[in-house]
Amino acid sequence: MFENIIRNIERFITISPEEGKIFTDALVCQTFPKKTVLLREGEICQFEGYIHKGCVRMYCLDDSGSEVTLLFAIEDWWISDIASFHEQKPSKVYIETLEDSEIYMLNPTTKEKLLQEIPKFERVFRMLVQRNLTTLQSRLVNTISKTASDRYIEFIKVYPSIPQRVAQYYIASYLGVSKEFVSTIRKRLASKEK
């Protein structure tokens, strides 16, 4: 049941079977139907979640109330509002399942207990935060410096399975373009592959 998350953790540290049991005992496995909002703007994020199955997105609302997708998370990825979780301050984002999802969750108390019992887990979570920061920085640079077509191509490299799993308007909101543009660029790329 926990093989995937243990492999995920062991990319950063080596753990004994006993340490693995302490870690998995700290996790709460929850299943959520598609379109479940796990976090709303204004709430305090109470989870760091590993996606065992499913697809989740994080988004915010712009000045006009339109949704802007900030990121997607799929199997073997982690999801949380890191700032809200660590500072216990109200979130500025929403987190929603786009597919039926199974997520292994840590809350602030269980995470802190885990870190006290097995200090080397600090490295795991530090590496996850660094990867998250790298992803967000790359996205910001791409948004500023690349054309919409190039941003779509970069998106496909990062998220190759997402176009088959989510509606085009989510991808469009992530890229900051219209869903018609996404449709056009997909057709253009498909015709080049033939």
Buried (B, 14 or more C-beta within 10 A) or exposed (E): EBEBBBEBBEEBBEBEEEBBEBBBEBBEBBEBEEEBEBBEBEBBBBBBBBBBEBBBBBBBEEEEEEBEBBBBBBBEBBBBBBBBBBEEEBBEBBBBBBBBBBBBBBBBEBBEBBBEEBEEBEEBBEBBBEEBEEEEEEBEEBEEEEEBBEBBEBBBEEBEEBBEBBEBEBBBBBBEBBBEBBEBBBEEEEEEEE
